[in-house]
Amino acid sequence: MTLSGSLVARIAVLVVVVVFFQIGVVSEVPVLGVAVDLSPLVVAFVGLLCGSTLGAATGFAVGLLVDLALVQTLGVASLIFTLVGYWCGRLRELRDPQATLTPLLVGAAASAAATVGYSLMEFLLGVDAPVSLELLRQIVLGVVVNTVVALPMWAIVRRTLEPDLPDDPRRRRRRAYTTGGLSPLSRA
């Protein structure tokens, strides 16, 4: 995939807007007792649309921005979101998923990986947090809520990036034959 400055600018603006909207508005409105997390969804969908390199770079940028804005342990979210973006980009490059349920499944997997990965990293770093069934409930409800939000987020990311995405040669349609209905390979 060729990298254009316009695509990078669109991704940068999308990342900044979504992260600050997440921190300022969305995190203040709990749904079923958990806050919706838009960050792994944006990273996953950029990776799914643009490939593994831009997915990983976007994941690193989103993670760094989240860590700096929330004054958290620097690098934890960057590591996790980099892996999420890379894996979603590799999914696009290896399988080229075009099913209708792909955004839901990718959103659920990205949310689960980000939530479990962040909890595991914080536990391994020695942060004093209680590990109980309440944590498991928060993770499961967080993944369910993010899965519901995945479709609108997919539409926003796709609509924002689509004008600058290059045509994928694998998705070109075959042209219909205009030779009177006969294939040029068949002989009469």
Secondary structure, DSSP 8 states (H G I E B T S, - for coil): ----HHHHHHHHHHHHHHHHHHHHTGGGS-BTTB----HHHHHHHHHHHH-HHHHHHHHHHHHHHHHHHHT--TTHHHHHHHHHHHHHHHHHHHH----TTHHHHHHHHHHHHHHHHHHHHHHHTT-----SHHHHHHHHHHHHHHHHHHHHHHHHHHHHHGGGS---GGG-------STT--TT---
